[in-house]
Amino acid sequence: MMSLNKVLFIRFSSIGDIVLTSPVVRCFSKAYPNCEIHFLTKKSFSGIVKANPFVHQVYTWEDVVDKISILKKEGYDAVIDLHKNVRSSLVKRELKAKSFTFDKLNYKKWLYVNFKKDVMPDVHIVDRYFSGLKKLGLEYDGLGLDYYYGNSIENTTPVVDGEYTVLVLGAAHYTKQIPDEKVNELLHSAKRKVVLLGGKAEADKGKQIAENNQDVKNLAGKLSLDESARVIEMAHSVISSDTGMMHIAAAFKKKMAVLWGNTTPKLGMYPFGYEGYQNFEVDDLKCRPCSKIGKKKCPKKHFKCMLGQDVNGIWDYLA
């Protein structure tokens, strides 16, 4: 093992990606129990990291972008870059400490997305993180993902009576979202009460859907991230697309149906660390994946990757 007294982890965004760093932080802390762990992220995601008991100090990009000297004063022995972009490279260059990162597989992703060449290895991004940190002697402990609550939320999270399934409405990009037509199909075939979750952008949509469907509770746009996570933790099951909430549900090892739109599990971002989920994809679509992230609209204008999802199969799995 290396002699390390203080290290800086870097992951700027987003919700799901930061949750995916949690096994690395946990296993690092186990391997180096006397090492102080700092974390650099964006301000809007800092709460997720501050709640992590293995992290001693959180810095935000907005606070240090013009004041890298703040980080220089910490005297880090190493930087662990789990973002690997221009900004993280800038930080590493300025700090001049040992650095460790991972293989983003960008060229293989480019071939896969643009030419549909099946060259992606069957390796989750978390496993790629650990592969990139072999020199640190880290070993995955098999405990999956972590999600930690920032404060006591038992008295603020709405109580949902009875057994329910969470349906996640939102996603960062349109081609990752479950479209309204498919949401209504899912609700009409529901086997139990459904709770709608989403951000403020989905508030009006959730309200309208709930008004037009029985046994549906709309919490979209009404909860904090921690409160939404608590609703997921207490659920019977979850229906989600490729979103941050999917990874939070995986942290709680919830039974989950994951609906894949323009992205695919082969990109290495599927639920990690347990087997209690099932991927749902529309087979034989030559246009998938059309992006490694997402798009504002379907390039083919048919959106068959979502509109063709098997509603009965989803509910049969979640029974």
C-alpha positions in Angstrom: 0.0 0.0 0.0 1.1 3.5 -0.7 1.6 6.0 2.1 -1.3 8.4 1.7 -2.4 11.0 4.3 -4.8 13.1 2.2 -6.4 12.6 -1.2 -8.8 14.5 -3.5 -11.6 12.6 -5.3 -13.0 14.4 -8.4 -16.5 13.9 -9.8 -18.3 17.0 -10.8 -21.8 15.6 -11.8 -24.5 14.3 -11.9 -26.7 12.6 -9.3 -26.3 9.1 -10.6 -22.7 9.4 -11.5 -21.8 10.6 -8.0 -23.8 7.7 -6.5 -21.7 5.4 -8.7 -18.5 6.7 -7.1 -19.7 5.6 -3.6 -18.2 2.1 -3.7 -14.8 3.5 -4.7 -14.9 6.0 -1.8 -16.0 3.3 0.7 -13.4 0.8 -0.4 -10.6 3.4 -0.4 -11.5 4.3 3.2 -11.3 0.7 4.2 -7.9 0.3 2.5 -6.6 3.6 3.9 -8.4 4.1 7.2 -6.1 6.9 8.3 -6.2 8.9 5.1 -8.3 12.1 4.9 -10.7 12.0 1.9 -11.7 15.2 0.2 -14.1 15.5 -2.7 -14.5 18.1 -5.5 -17.9 18.4 -7.2 -20.4 20.9 -8.4 -22.3 22.9 -5.9 -25.7 21.5 -7.0 -24.5 18.0 -6.2 -22.5 18.7 -3.1 -25.2 17.6 -0.7 -25.0 14.0 -1.9 -21.2 13.9 -1.1 -21.4 15.8 2.2 -23.7 13.1 3.6 -21.1 10.4 2.9 -19.5 9.5 6.2 -16.3 8.5 4.5 -15.7 12.0 3.1 -14.1 14.5 5.4 -14.2 17.7 3.3 -16.2 18.7 0.2 -15.1 21.5 -2.2 -17.3 22.8 -5.0 -16.0 23.7 -8.4 -17.8 27.1 -8.3 -15.8 28.0 -5.1 -12.4 27.0 -6.4 -12.4 27.6 -10.2 -10.7 30.9 -9.7 -8.9 29.9 -6.5 -7.1 26.7 -7.1 -4.7 27.9 -4.4 -7.4 26.8 -1.9 -6.8 23.2 -3.0 -3.0 23.6 -3.3 -2.9 24.5 0.4 -4.3 21.1 1.3 -1.1 19.3 0.1 -2.8 16.3 -1.4 -0.7 13.1 -1.7 -2.9 12.0 -4.6 -5.8 13.0 -6.9 -8.3 10.3 -7.9 -10.1 11.6 -11.0 -13.4 9.8 -11.6 -14.6 12.4 -14.1 -11.7 12.7 -16.5 -12.5 15.9 -18.4 -10.9 19.2 -19.1 -11.7 20.7 -15.7 -10.4 17.7 -13.8 -7.2 17.7 -15.9 -6.8 21.4 -15.0 -7.0 20.6 -11.3 -4.5 17.8 -11.6 -2.1 19.9 -13.5 -2.3 22.7 -10.9 -2.0 20.4 -7.9 1.0 18.5 -9.3 0.2 15.4 -7.1 0.1 11.8 -8.1 -3.0 11.1 -10.0 -5.1 8.1 -10.9 -8.0 7.8 -13.3 -9.9 5.3 -15.4 -10.5 4.4 -19.1 -13.6 6.2 -20.4 -13.6 4.0 -23.5 -14.5 7.1 -25.6 -13.2 5.7 -28.9 -15.2 2.5 -28.4 -18.3 4.5 -27.4 -17.9 6.6 -30.6 -17.7 3.4 -32.8 -20.7 1.9 -30.9 -22.9 5.0 -31.2 -22.0 6.2 -34.7 -21.4 2.9 -36.5 -23.2 0.4 -34.2 -20.0 -1.6 -33.8 -20.4 -3.9 -30.9 -17.0 -3.2 -29.4 -18.0 -2.3 -25.9 -16.6 -4.6 -23.2 -19.1 -6.1 -20.7 -17.7 -4.0 -17.9 -19.6 -1.6 -15.6 -18.1 1.8 -15.1 -17.7 1.1 -11.4 -15.5 -1.9 -12.3 -13.5 0.4 -14.7 -13.0 2.8 -11.7 -11.5 0.0 -9.7 -9.3 -1.2 -12.6 -7.9 2.3 -12.9 -7.0 2.3 -9.2 -5.2 -1.1 -9.1 -1.9 0.5 -8.1 -3.6 1.7 -4.9 -4.4 -1.8 -4.0 -8.2 -1.3 -3.9 -10.5 -4.2 -4.0 -14.3 -4.1 -4.5 -16.0 -5.3 -1.3 -19.2 -6.6 -3.0 -21.5 -4.3 -1.1 -23.0 -2.3 -4.0 -23.8 1.4 -4.1 -24.4 3.8 -1.2 -26.8 6.6 -0.7 -26.7 8.6 2.5 -29.3 11.0 3.7 -28.1 14.5 4.7 -30.5 15.1 7.6 -33.2 13.3 9.5 -36.1 13.1 7.0 -38.6 10.8 8.7 -40.8 13.8 9.7 -40.7 15.5 6.3 -41.1 12.7 3.8 -44.8 12.1 2.8 -46.1 8.8 4.0 -47.6 6.7 1.3 -50.1 4.2 2.6 -49.9 0.7 1.4 -47.7 -1.1 -1.1 -46.7 1.0 -4.1 -44.5 1.2 -7.1 -42.5 4.3 -7.9 -42.6 5.5 -11.5 -39.8 8.0 -12.3 -41.0 10.6 -14.8 -38.0 12.7 -15.5 -34.6 12.4 -17.1 -31.9 14.8 -18.2 -32.6 14.3 -21.9 -35.9 13.7 -23.7 -34.8 10.5 -25.4 -34.2 9.0 -21.9 -37.6 9.9 -20.6 -40.6 7.6 -20.5 -43.0 9.4 -22.9 -46.5 10.3 -21.7 -48.2 7.7 -23.9 -46.2 5.0 -22.3 -46.7 6.4 -18.8 -50.4 6.2 -19.3 -50.2 2.6 -20.6 -48.2 1.7 -17.5 -50.8 3.3 -15.2 -53.8 1.7 -17.0 -52.2 -1.8 -16.5 -50.8 -1.1 -13.0 -50.9 -4.0 -10.4 -50.7 -1.7 -7.4 -50.7 2.0 -6.3 -48.2 4.1 -8.3 -46.2 7.0 -6.9 -44.9 9.5 -9.5 -41.5 11.0 -8.8 -39.6 13.7 -10.7 -38.2 17.2 -10.4 -39.8 20.6 -10.7 -39.8 20.2 -14.5 -42.2 17.3 -14.2 -44.5 18.9 -11.6 -47.3 19.9 -14.0 -47.0 16.6 -16.0 -47.3 14.6 -12.7 -50.3 16.6 -11.6 -52.2 16.1 -14.9 -51.4 12.4 -15.0 -52.6 11.9 -11.4 -55.8 13.7 -12.1 -56.6 11.4 -15.1 -55.7 8.1 -13.4 -56.9 6.3 -10.3 -54.7 5.1 -7.5 -51.9 7.4 -8.5 -50.1 9.7 -6.0 -48.1 12.6 -7.6 -45.0 13.7 -5.7 -43.2 15.0 -8.8 -41.7 18.4 -8.1 -42.7 18.3 -4.4 -39.8 16.6 -2.7 -36.1 17.2 -2.1 -33.6 14.6 -3.4 -33.4 13.0 0.0 -37.2 12.8 0.3 -37.5 11.3 -3.1 -34.8 8.7 -2.2 -36.7 7.9 1.0 -39.9 7.3 -1.1 -37.9 4.9 -3.3 -36.4 3.1 -0.3 -39.8 2.4 1.1 -41.3 1.3 -2.3 -42.2 -2.2 -3.3 -40.6 -1.6 -6.7 -39.4 1.0 -9.1 -40.0 1.7 -12.8 -37.3 4.0 -14.2 -35.4 4.9 -17.3 -31.7 5.6 -17.4 -31.7 8.2 -14.7 -30.0 9.2 -11.4 -33.0 7.8 -9.6 -32.3 4.5 -11.2 -28.9 4.5 -9.4 -30.4 5.6 -6.1 -32.9 2.7 -6.4 -30.0 0.4 -7.1 -28.3 1.7 -3.9 -31.3 0.5 -2.0 -31.4 -2.8 -4.0 -35.0 -2.3 -5.0 -36.8 -4.6 -7.4 -36.7 -2.5 -10.6 -37.7 -2.4 -14.2 -35.3 -0.3 -16.2 -36.6 1.0 -19.5 -33.8 1.8 -22.0 -34.5 4.4 -24.7 -31.7 5.9 -26.8 -28.9 4.5 -24.5 -28.2 0.9 -23.8 -26.8 -1.2 -20.9 -23.7 -1.9 -23.0 -22.5 1.6 -22.3 -21.7 0.4 -18.8 -24.1 2.5 -16.7 -26.8 -0.1 -15.7 -27.7 -0.7 -12.1 -24.7 -1.9 -10.1 -24.1 -4.3 -7.3 -27.2 -6.5 -7.2 -29.4 -8.7 -9.4 -32.9 -7.5 -8.4 -33.6 -5.6 -11.6 -34.5 -6.3 -15.2 -33.5 -4.3 -18.3 -36.3 -3.7 -20.8 -35.2 -2.9 -24.4 -36.9 -2.9 -27.7 -35.0 -5.4 -29.8 -33.9 -5.1 -33.4 -33.8 -1.3 -33.6 -30.8 -0.5 -35.8 -30.8 3.1 -34.6 -29.8 2.4 -31.0 -27.9 3.8 -29.4 -28.2 7.2 -31.0 -26.3 8.9 -28.3 -24.1 7.9 -25.3 -25.9 10.6 -23.2 -29.3 11.6 -24.7 -30.9 13.9 -27.2 -33.7 16.6 -27.2 -35.7 14.5 -29.7 -35.7 11.2 -31.5 -33.5 11.6 -34.6 -35.7 9.1 -36.5 -38.9 10.8 -35.2 -40.5 7.5 -34.2 -39.2 7.0 -30.7 -39.8 3.3 -31.0 -37.2 2.5 -28.3 -39.6 3.9 -25.7 -43.0 3.6 -27.3 -42.4 0.0 -28.1 -41.7 -1.0 -24.5 -43.5 -4.2 -23.2 -45.9 -2.9 -20.6 -47.3 -6.3 -19.6 -43.8 -7.7 -19.4 -42.9 -4.9 -17.0 -45.8 -5.4 -14.6 -45.4 -9.2 -14.8 -41.8 -8.8 -13.6 -42.8 -6.4 -10.8 -45.7 -8.6 -9.6 
